[in-house]
Amino acid sequence: MKLSVIICTYNRAQYIGPLLESLVANDLPKSEYEMIVVDNNCTDNTCEVCHAFAQAHADVALKYLVEKEQGISAARNKGMSEATGDVFVYVDDDALVDTHYLSDYALWFEQHPETMAAGGPIEPLYEGFEEPEWMTPMIRTVLTACMNFGESIREYPYRHYPGGGNAAIRREVFEMIGNFNTSLGRKGDNLMGSEEKDIYEKMHTAQMQIMYLPEPVLHHIIPEYKMSKEYFNRLTVQMGRSEHERTNARGDFAYTVRVFSELYRWLEAFGSVIKYTCIGHPSKGLKLLSFRAHVSRGLFFG
């Protein structure tokens, strides 16, 4: 069971080196995995950092690729096209992994041929600051990609799927359902998304098993600018636009269902406002309303 660890990167030179070091410190034999870094038009010194790592770790199979088409989906597709592994492990470029991260995935896929994809917990690692008072569990998930479904192995709960920064998918999945949709996902500083959701919904339709594994933990580094109002507003509007793009591509019915789902989520949001106000945290409720308003704007107006 060989793994291809695919890291798509855009101007994250300060993080890519520590990530590669955390991966090479894993206990999985180096002969059982390769690392593929896809440079998506970086303008910083990412290339130099990766070349220095390759020289220091000549025993590691490392491929450094450049994808000129801007976008995370195009970069992921590029990495897959050069991968030789049976399972593709996607790791964010601004993260760190635990020592058993790769061996946990390798062992699970080797012992469970029925599993087509899997993911693990994503824990936020704040860069020297405390969480804002307005933070709620849902907003934390949006801003940090935080994800944890407990200490038990299970299939993902309804409407949930692995985070894009900590996921493993068998090669054969893409042979059956196609690659990442390049009209979705982040492109440079554009914060569009939904490219992973598109893949997992296709897998769900095809009745492929997607498992949550509690052991392969990823620590997502969060800089303070991601707590700013400007970043929050941009991200949440783009979330709505991503859903507009994804569902319309599947037809009018899919978009209509998503619109009605959004209306139901407004009811949930108002309920949360009442709850947080009653317990003395009105800022949490107001932030949830702001989140809902921006997502709806992107969803309804594209």
Residue, then its C-alpha position, 0 to 999 in steps of 0.5 A: m500500500k503506497l501513499s502519495v502525499i499531495i501538498c498544493t501550495y501558494n505563497r506559504a514558504q514560511y509553513i511548507g518547510p515545517l510541514l515537510e519536516s513533520l511528514v518525514a518524521n513519520d514512522l511509516p517507512k520512506s519506501e512506502y510513500e512519496m511526497i508531491v509538492v505542487d507549486n501553484n504559481c508561488t512568487d515567494n521562496t517556496c521553491e528554494v525551501c523545497h529544494a533545500f529540504a530535498q537536499a537534506h532528505a535525499d532518502v525521501a521521494l519528493k516531486y516538485l511540480v509547477e501548475k500554471e493554471q491557478g486554483i487548488s483544483a487544478a493543482r490537485n489534479k496536477g499532483m494526481s497526474e504525477a502520483t504513483g501511489d494507491v491512495f492520495v493523501y491531501v495535506d494543507d500547506d499550512a499545517l503540521v501532522d503527528t508522528h503516526y499520521l501516514s502509518d494510520y492511513a496506510l494501515w487502514f486502507e490496507q486492512h479495509p479495501e471497502t473504504m474509498a476515502a477517509g479523513g481525520p481530525i483537524e485542530p486549529l493551532y493559533e499563531g500567538f493569539e486567543e480566540p475572539e469572544w464571538m467565536t462559536p463552534m460553527i464559525r470556528t469550523v468555517l475560519t479554521a477548518c476545525m473538525n473532530f467527530g470524537e475518538s471512535i472510528r465511524e462513517y461521517p455524519y450526514r452532510h459532513y465529509p473529510g476536510g480538504g486539508n486532511a483527507a485520503i482518497r483511493r486512486e480508483v475513485f477519480e478513475m470512476i467519478g472524474n477529477f476535481n472541478t477546476s471551476l471550484g476551489r480557491k484560486g490565488d487570493n480568491l476564497m471560493g470552495s466546495e471542490e471537495k464537497d463536489i467530489y464527496e457528493k459524487m462518492h455518496t451518490a455512488q455509495m462509496q464508503i467514507m470513514y472518519l478516523p480519529e488517529p491521523v490528526l492534522h494541526h492547522i496553523i491559523p494566523e491572526y488575520k483570519m480573525s479579521k472582519e474583512y477576511f470573514n466577509r470575503l470568505t463567507v460570501q465566497m462560500g455562498r458563491s461556491e455553492h451557487e456554482r456547484t449546485n447550478a452545475r448539477g441542474d435547477f433542482a439541485y440549486t432549488v434544494r440548496v436555496f430551501s436549505e439556506l432558508y431553513r438555516w436562517l431559522e437555525a441562525f435566529g434560534s442561535v441568536i436567541k440562545y446566545t443572547c439569553i446566556g449573555h453572549p449576544s456577539k456570538g449570535l450577531k456573528l452567526l447572523s453576519f455569516r448567514a447574510h454573507v453566505s446567502r448573498g453569494l448563494f442567491f446572487g452568485 
